[in-house]
Amino acid sequence: MFTPDERRALLFLAAVAACGGLVRVVRAARHGPEPPGASLVVPEIPAGNVARQAELSRRAAELARPLGPGETVDLDRAEAAEIERLPRVGKELAQRIVSERTANGPFGSLEGLGRVSGLGPATLRMFEGKVRFSGVAREAASGRREAESPPTVVGPASSARLPVCPNPPVPLNTATADQLACLPGIGPSLAARIVTFRTAHGPFREVKALQQVPGIGPARLARLLPLLSAP
């Protein structure tokens, strides 16, 4: 015997099936019978394109399954649906990852992935062995170009425009964005984010609090600890 809830569920399913059959009858009366392979899976694909329907169905099933042993996702190239295969990554976070990559270039490493808002150290550690990076972060590429470029002679006029880089440890709560950008691992964009965060949330109580700034992961923080002071 079915319980009252089960009977209601069966009646609902029967009603849905009946409505679907009625829609097909009305459509057939108006437009004629549907050809074989009509758009049952993806309505926007023209009826009869069975091969395309099957390919999209196969792709959807592939993206829905979790990662297998040794399988990784390239976060410098993957689409949002593929990124969702990672543990604890939903649609919103996957889209944030893609948006950040589109706006600011490849991540290049787990450290670079820390630029994405909402990805803390624990989540980044969980991604180890499950992600790969085929691109080069803009900051890393910029640093490599600077290292490969020959030194230039700076005249008096141009030297006046260069920021004054203080000796470490640099006071984290009073340094300007230009002064912070002098430190290794901090470019102009990250320095600006630090100053913006400091303005919005108040002075940093300790240098370790920099982890709250998007883009600063454990590796970068470890490099900055001896170069900064706070409060």
Secondary structure as GFF3:
##gff-version 3
##sequence-region A 1 231
A	DSSP	alpha_helix	4	31	.	.	.	ID=ss1
A	DSSP	alpha_helix	50	64	.	.	.	ID=ss2
A	DSSP	beta_strand	73	74	.	.	.	ID=ss3
A	DSSP	alpha_helix	80	83	.	.	.	ID=ss4
A	DSSP	alpha_helix	91	104	.	.	.	ID=ss5
A	DSSP	alpha_helix	110	113	.	.	.	ID=ss6
A	DSSP	alpha_helix	121	127	.	.	.	ID=ss7
A	DSSP	beta_strand	131	132	.	.	.	ID=ss8
A	DSSP	alpha_helix	138	148	.	.	.	ID=ss9
A	DSSP	alpha_helix	156	159	.	.	.	ID=ss10
A	DSSP	beta_strand	170	171	.	.	.	ID=ss11
A	DSSP	alpha_helix	177	181	.	.	.	ID=ss12
A	DSSP	alpha_helix	188	201	.	.	.	ID=ss13
A	DSSP	three_ten_helix	207	212	.	.	.	ID=ss14
A	DSSP	alpha_helix	218	224	.	.	.	ID=ss15
A	DSSP	three_ten_helix	225	227	.	.	.	ID=ss16
A	DSSP	beta_strand	228	229	.	.	.	ID=ss17
###
